[in-house]
Amino acid sequence: MAPRTADDVATVMREATATATRVTVRGGGLSSNCVADGAVMLDLSAYLHHARTDGRRVIVEGGATMATMLGVLAPAGRTVPVGVVGHAGLGMATRGGIGHLTRSLGLTLDHLVGVEVVLPSGDVVHLSERSSGEEADLWWAVRGCAPTVGVVTSAVLRTHEAGPVRVHRAVVGLDALATYFRVAPELPRDTTMSAVLGHTPLSPDEPVLFVHTVCASPRDEALARAASATSAVFDGSASPLYRSQTTVRTPAGLPEFAIPGAGGAEPEPVRLPGPGDGPRGSFFGKAAFTGATLDAEIAASLAERIRIAPTRACRIDFQHTGGALADIDDTATAFWGRDAQWSIPLNAVWQEPAAGEACRTWARDTLQALATHTIGFYNVELRPGLPETGTETRAAHGGNLSRLRALQHRYDPTAVLAPPFP
């Protein structure tokens, strides 16, 4: 079903609540939670996919992607911190938004100043920091866990002036991982040093560590420090298989967060499959939050995990956080995990159906390998109906879970939008 207005969404929600029919929502289309057996899918991306600027703010419809938002902001020289893939939509923006500017500017959801939400009752409410009473509770909930209380049909976000961003990238051996864990937490908040463990034709026989350092400061000393930190990661290791430095005019121009290919070729952008496309791959993801405790022992363990990954498409990401993420208290919004130094997505990817079980097991076992360092779970990667869903949900919402459970019971008692919290 492709609504054209918030009123169309309201009509569907009233009928769904009256008949206890499950509803899923497609915004950007990146989440595997967009569809469910026996559910009505609201495809906001069909018509509600626009964004426009309003001075120093940007207004984004419920089906627009973060790439669309950044595209309309670029001519105005403005930006909003977003995740690392442009296909993400408001589902990501209202549940987190961890990316290359998180350390300097915070989460995407920290930039929300207003949202239009359709509740399961069919009521359309407009929420902001001026909301009071019960609507203040909803304003709290939509900044971190919007899908449990309503359908966001539009949002207003504050923006920042977009300046040039320097990017340092290097592909090195796995033996540099322990040094990376030591160097990254020492960087100031204007610099983000993220990384990927994975495979590339640059190294046919052995996985590699890809280091992706982004400096958002224009100061010469900051740029020099970022370059030096990247070099420090592979100091004492073999020469890097690939290294580059580039400057982009705005954060929207940042290169893909993926390992370069043969000869240093830029990785292909992530593309969503369309109707009638050929065979599609499959994906199973987890995402743990850890503190700054990652050390040589866990480096060795994770290096072994990527070596035994069932397919060469599997990867382990280290999205560097800290900095501005911790400027807001865990209980100030529904997002839980402000003390994280890394968000670590574990991406199991396969083409052949026969590899599915091995890939899912690999992701779960790799998450278990991180257990002693894990302090939370990124709620964007929660999947309903799995044996581990309850444990991961409690880790994702922490001390906010009881309040979220009460709000879900108040606004969606029949769980039209999401399964009940554990």
Long-range contacts (C-beta under 8 A, 24 or more apart in sequence): 1-40, 1-41, 1-42, 1-43, 2-42, 2-43, 2-46, 2-47, 3-42, 3-43, 3-44, 3-47, 3-48, 4-47, 4-48, 5-48, 6-116, 6-118, 6-124, 6-153, 6-154, 7-124, 9-42, 9-44, 9-118, 9-151, 9-153, 10-118, 10-122, 10-123, 10-124, 11-122, 12-40, 12-42, 13-118, 13-119, 13-120, 13-121, 13-122, 13-151, 13-416, 14-121, 14-122, 16-40, 16-120, 16-416, 17-120, 17-121, 17-122, 17-414, 17-416, 20-414, 20-416, 21-416, 22-415, 22-416, 22-417, 23-151, 23-416, 23-417, 25-62, 25-91, 25-147, 25-151, 25-417, 26-63, 27-62, 27-63, 27-64, 27-89, 27-90, 27-91, 27-152, 28-63, 28-64, 28-65, 28-66, 28-87, 28-88, 28-89, 28-90, 28-91, 28-92, 29-65, 29-87, 29-89, 29-272, 30-85, 30-87, 30-88, 30-89, 30-91, 30-92, 30-272, 31-91, 31-92, 31-380, 32-283, 32-383, 33-91, 33-147, 33-383, 33-384, 36-384, 42-151, 44-89, 44-151, 44-153, 45-89, 48-153, 48-154, 53-78, 53-159, 54-156, 56-158, 56-159, 57-113, 57-156, 57-157, 57-158, 57-159, 58-156, 58-157, 58-159, 59-154, 59-155, 59-156, 60-90, 60-93, 60-154, 60-155, 60-156, 60-157, 61-153, 61-154, 62-89, 62-90, 62-151, 62-152, 62-153, 62-154, 62-155, 63-89, 64-89, 64-90, 65-89, 66-92, 66-93, 66-97, 66-108, 67-252, 69-157, 70-250, 70-251, 70-252, 71-252, 73-159, 73-162, 73-252, 74-162, 74-250, 74-252, 77-161, 77-162, 77-250, 78-159, 78-160, 78-161, 78-162, 79-159, 79-160, 79-161, 79-162, 79-250, 79-251, 79-252, 80-108, 80-111, 80-157, 80-158, 80-159, 80-160, 81-105, 81-106, 81-107, 81-108, 81-111, 81-160, 81-251, 82-108, 83-108, 84-194, 84-257, 84-319, 85-257, 85-270, 86-270, 87-270, 87-272, 90-146, 90-152, 90-155, 91-146, 91-147, 91-380, 92-380, 93-155, 93-157, 94-142, 94-143, 94-144, 94-145, 94-146, 94-147, 94-152, 94-155, 95-144, 95-145, 95-146, 95-147, 95-335, 95-379, 95-380, 96-144, 96-335, 96-378, 96-379, 96-380, 98-319, 98-321, 98-325, 98-343, 98-378, 99-319, 100-165, 100-192, 100-194, 100-212, 100-214, 100-251, 100-254, 100-257, 101-192, 101-214, 101-216, 101-251, 102-192, 102-319, 102-320, 102-321, 102-323, 102-324, 102-325, 103-187, 103-189, 103-190, 103-191, 103-192, 103-320, 103-321, 103-322, 103-323, 103-324, 103-325, 104-189, 104-190, 104-192, 104-216, 104-323, 104-324, 105-160, 105-216, 105-324, 106-324, 106-325, 106-327, 106-328, 107-325, 107-335, 108-157, 109-143, 109-144, 109-333, 109-335, 110-143, 110-324, 110-328, 110-333, 111-157, 111-158, 111-159, 112-142, 112-143, 112-155, 112-156, 112-157, 113-156, 113-157, 113-158, 114-155, 114-156, 115-139, 115-142, 115-146, 115-152, 115-154, 115-155, 115-156, 116-152, 116-153, 116-154, 116-155, 117-142, 117-146, 117-149, 117-150, 117-151, 117-152, 117-153, 118-150, 118-151, 118-153, 119-149, 119-150, 119-411, 119-412, 120-150, 120-411, 120-412, 120-414, 120-416, 120-417, 121-411, 124-153, 125-150, 128-156, 134-410, 137-403, 137-407, 138-407, 138-411, 140-333, 140-334, 140-403, 141-334, 141-404, 141-407, 142-334, 143-333, 143-334, 143-335, 144-333, 144-334, 144-335, 144-336, 144-379, 144-400, 145-334, 145-335, 145-379, 145-397, 145-400, 145-404, 147-417, 147-418, 148-404, 148-407, 148-408, 148-412, 148-417, 148-418, 148-421, 149-407, 149-408, 149-411, 149-412, 149-417, 150-411, 150-417, 151-417, 162-249, 162-250, 162-251, 162-252, 163-216, 163-218, 163-250, 164-218, 164-247, 164-248, 164-249, 164-250, 165-214, 165-215, 165-216, 165-247, 165-248, 165-250, 165-251, 165-253, 165-254, 166-214, 166-215, 166-223, 166-226, 166-245, 166-246, 166-247, 167-212, 167-213, 167-214, 167-215, 167-244, 167-245, 167-246, 167-247, 167-248, 167-254, 167-255, 168-211, 168-212, 168-213, 168-215, 168-226, 168-227, 168-230, 168-243, 168-244, 168-245, 169-210, 169-211, 169-212, 169-213, 169-230, 169-242, 169-243, 169-244, 169-245, 169-255, 169-260, 170-210, 170-211, 170-230, 170-233, 170-234, 170-240, 170-242, 170-243, 170-244, 171-200, 171-202, 171-203, 171-208, 171-209, 171-210, 171-211, 171-240, 171-241, 171-242, 171-243, 171-259, 171-260, 172-208, 172-209, 172-211, 172-233, 172-234, 172-237, 172-238, 172-240, 172-241, 173-206, 173-208, 173-209, 173-234, 173-237, 173-238, 174-206, 174-207, 174-208, 174-209, 174-303, 174-306, 174-307, 175-237, 175-303, 176-209, 176-211, 176-233, 176-234, 176-237, 177-209, 177-299, 177-302, 177-303, 178-295, 178-296, 178-299, 178-300, 179-232, 179-233, 179-234, 179-235, 179-236, 179-237, 180-209, 180-211, 180-233, 180-299, 180-318, 181-294, 181-295, 181-296, 181-298, 181-299, 183-229, 183-232, 183-233, 184-229, 184-318, 184-320, 184-341, 185-292, 185-322, 185-341, 186-229, 187-225, 187-226, 187-229, 188-222, 188-225, 188-323, 189-322, 189-323, 189-324, 190-215, 190-216, 190-217, 190-222, 191-215, 191-216, 191-217, 191-222, 191-225, 191-226, 191-229, 192-216, 192-320, 193-226, 193-229, 193-230, 193-233, 193-320, 194-257, 194-317, 194-318, 194-319, 194-320, 195-317, 195-318, 195-320, 196-257, 196-258, 196-259, 196-315, 196-316, 196-317, 196-318, 197-302, 197-303, 197-306, 197-315, 197-316, 197-317, 197-318, 198-259, 198-306, 198-312, 198-314, 198-315, 198-316, 199-259, 199-309, 199-312, 199-313, 199-315, 200-241, 200-259, 200-260, 200-261, 200-262, 201-261, 201-262, 202-241, 202-242, 202-259, 202-260, 202-261, 202-262, 202-264, 203-241, 206-307, 207-303, 207-306, 207-307, 207-309, 208-241, 208-259, 209-233, 210-258, 210-259, 210-260, 212-257, 214-254, 216-251, 257-317, 259-315, 279-351, 281-313, 281-349, 281-350, 281-351, 282-349, 282-350, 282-351, 282-353, 282-356, 282-359, 283-347, 283-348, 283-349, 284-348, 284-356, 284-359, 284-360, 284-363, 285-345, 285-346, 285-347, 285-348, 285-363, 285-381, 286-345, 286-346, 286-363, 286-364, 286-366, 286-367, 286-377, 286-381, 286-392, 287-343, 287-344, 287-345, 287-346, 287-377, 287-378, 287-380, 287-381, 288-343, 288-344, 288-346, 288-367, 288-370, 288-373, 288-374, 288-376, 288-377, 288-378, 289-321, 289-337, 289-339, 289-340, 289-342, 289-343, 289-344, 289-374, 289-375, 289-376, 289-377, 289-378, 290-340, 290-341, 290-342, 290-344, 290-370, 290-373, 290-374, 290-375, 291-339, 291-340, 291-341, 291-373, 291-375, 292-322, 292-341, 293-373, 294-341, 294-342, 294-373, 298-369, 298-370, 298-372, 298-373, 301-369, 302-366, 302-369, 302-370, 305-362, 305-365, 305-366, 305-369, 308-362, 309-348, 309-362, 310-348, 310-350, 310-355, 310-358, 310-359, 310-362, 311-348, 311-349, 311-350, 311-351, 311-355, 311-359, 313-349, 313-350, 313-351, 314-347, 314-348, 314-349, 314-350, 314-359, 314-362, 314-363, 315-347, 315-349, 316-344, 316-345, 316-346, 316-347, 316-366, 317-343, 317-344, 317-345, 317-346, 317-347, 318-342, 318-344, 319-343, 319-344, 319-345, 330-398, 330-399, 330-400, 331-399, 331-400, 334-397, 334-400, 334-403, 334-404, 335-379, 336-376, 336-379, 336-396, 336-397, 336-398, 336-399, 336-400, 337-375, 337-376, 337-377, 337-378, 337-396, 337-398, 339-375, 339-376, 340-375, 340-376, 343-378, 344-370, 345-378, 345-381, 364-388, 384-418, 384-419, 385-419, 389-422, 390-422, 393-421, 393-422, 394-422, 397-421
